[in-house]
Amino acid sequence: MKKLPSFRDHIEERPDDYTEVVQRKIQHMIASPRDHEWWSLFLSQMKEIVIFDTPLQNDSWSISSHFGYYGRRFHPIEGVPLYFHTGIDFQAPVRTPIFPVTDGILEYSGYGLHNGNYILISHPDVVTEDGYRLTSSYMHLRSYDVSFTSYQKMLREISLNTYPAVPMYRDTKIGELGSSGMHTSVYPHVHIQLFLIKKIQQPRLCHAKIFNTFTKITKMN
């Protein structure tokens, strides 16, 4: 398996005070803007391994917020100034089907106060030399169509979330777009994050060591 280079020397702390929003101590690291050329090469190497699709398989969507600062405005819910947006928002009508951006393994589906109904999918084909794996998250869903059975949850708890590995394919409908969680219902959207993480032991807290790899994406194909 081809592995991507280590990126730890090319990241920096998220530039805003995220703890004011989520009210807990969570460290977010992002790709350093100073290393734009290095990250461009990193992404080119990644695209040699995996092909990305948009999470909505029709033409009814638009991007309402890119990765980075919202601009000189406040967080739409919490009112925090200069909030740094660590994902991409795909706006579309409620109930629009959501699909994985690429093939992967289901890691979690459930509800969180901030994320609303959300899904985590790991992509084991994309891994770095020091063991970080690409993971995607899909937030603010109206509903999720994929989940573990009670028996599977028990097995995953025993195996530290390694077994069973439930495959997710890019043509698998995983949920529907909505406005759950910390979200303004005026513009329903799915919030997509792509990040690199070593191991998901506590899926609900997996953002404790986030390393976002994308600075701006208009289409993931």
N, C-alpha and C positions, 0 to 999 in steps of 0.2 A: 504493500500500500504506500502510495506517495504521501509524504507528510509535509505540511507547511512549516516554514521557519518559525522560531520562537519570536514573539512580538513584545515581550515584556520591557524591552528597552525603547519601545516606540509608543508608549501610552502615557497618559497623564490623568490627573484627577478631574472628574467632572467639574465644570467651572461654576456651578451654582450651589446653593445650600439645599440639597435634596432632603435633608433631615427635617426642614421646615414643612415639607409637603407630606411626607409619610410618617413623621413623628417617631422615627426610630433611627438608630445609627446603621446605615447601610452605605458601604463604600462603592461608588461607581467609578470605573476607569474608562476613558474613551481614547480613541486613536488620536495621537498628537498631530495637530495641524502642521507642525514644523516638519513632520516626516511624511508629507503628502506623497512624494515620489515613492518612498518605501511601501506605503500602504497601497498605492496604485499597483505596484508589482505584486504585492501580496494578494490582492483581489484578482489580478490576472491569473495567478497560479491557482487560486481557488476555483475560478471558472473553468480551468482545465480538468478539474476533478468532478465538478457538479454543475448542472444546469439549473438556473433559477427560473421559476414562473411567478407571475403575479398571483396573489391569493384569491383573486376574483376572476373567474373565467368568462367574463363578458365585457362589453364596452360601456357599461353603465356607471363606471366608477371614475373618480378623480382623486388626486392627492391633495388633501386639505392642509397637512402640516408635514414638513420635511424634518430630517434629523438636524438638530442644532437649536439655536435660539429661536424662540417664537418671534423675536424682534423686540423692539422697545415697548413690550406690553406685558401685562401680568398673566400669571397662570390663570386659565379660565375658570377654575373652581376655587383654588385656595387663595388666589390673589397675590402669590409670591412674585416679586418683580424679576425680570430677566431670567425666566425659567428656561432651563435647557431641556429640549425635547429629545429623548433617547430612542427614537423610533420613527416610523412613518405611518401616517394616518391615511387609510384608503376610505374615502367617503362614498357611500352608495345607499340605495334604498334599504330599509329594514327588511330582514329575512333573506337578503342576498346570500347565496351559498358561499362558504369559505373553504378553501383548499390549502393544503401544505404548499410552501414555496418550492419544496423538493422532497424526494423520498426520505423517510426517516423512521424513528422509533418513538412511540408514544411514551412520554415521561409523566405527564400529569394532565388531568382535566378536572376543573372544579370552580369554586367561587372564592374571590378575595375582595375585601372592602375596596381596595384601590383598583384592582384589575377587573372587577366584575367577573362574569363567566369567562374563563380563559383556559388555554391549552398550551402545553409545552411539548415540543417535539425535538428530539436530538437527531443529529445527522452524523452518524459514525464514520461515514466516508471522508469527512472533513475533520482532520485532527492535526495538531501541531506537534513538532518534535518533542516538546515538553509536556504533552498529554492533554492539551485543551481541545475540546470538541465543540463544533458548531451546534448551536441550539437556536430554535426559533420559537417565539411566543405570539399568541393571537389573543388580544384582549378586548373587553367590552362587548362580548358576544351576547346575542339574544339567547342562544342556547348552544350546547355542544352535543355533537352526535357520537362522539367516541369517548369511551371510559373503560375502566377496569372493573371486572366482576369482583364480588367480595372475596372469592377464593384467590383471584389474581392479586388483589391488594395484600392479602395475607402473605402470599409467596414473595411479593416484592419487598414487603417489610422485612421478612426473614433474610432475603438476599441483598439487602441494602439497595433496593431499586435496580437490580440488574436482571432479574428473571421474574416473569416471562418478558421477552422482548416482543411487543405487539407492533407489527409493521404498519406504517402509514405511507400511502402512495400519493403522488401528486394529483391523482384523479379521485382520491377519497374525499368525500364531503365530510368535513370535521365539525362544522357548525354553521350558524347563521349570524349575519351581521346584526348588531343591535346597539344598545346604549346602556349597558349595565355597568355598575361600579362608579368610580369617580369620573364622570363623563357628562358633558352637556347634551341633552337630548335634542337640541336644536339641529345639530349636524351629526346624525348617526354615522359611525365609522368603525372600522377594525384597526386597532393599533398594533402594528407589527414591529417586533424587535428581533434582530439577529445579533447573537453575541457568542462569545467563546467562554466556556466554563469547564473546570476539570471534572467535577463529579456532582451529580444531583443526589444528595443524601436526604435533603428536606425540600421537596419540590416547591412548597409554598414560600420558602425563603431563599430560593436559588439565586436571587439577584444580589446576594451578599457579596459575591465576587464576580461582578460583571465586567466584561471587556468588549465593548461595542466595536465592531470592525468597519462600520460604514459611516461615511461622513455625509453623503447625499446620494440618493438613488431616485431616479424618476421612473424607471421601469426595470424590473428585475428579470430581464431576459437577454 
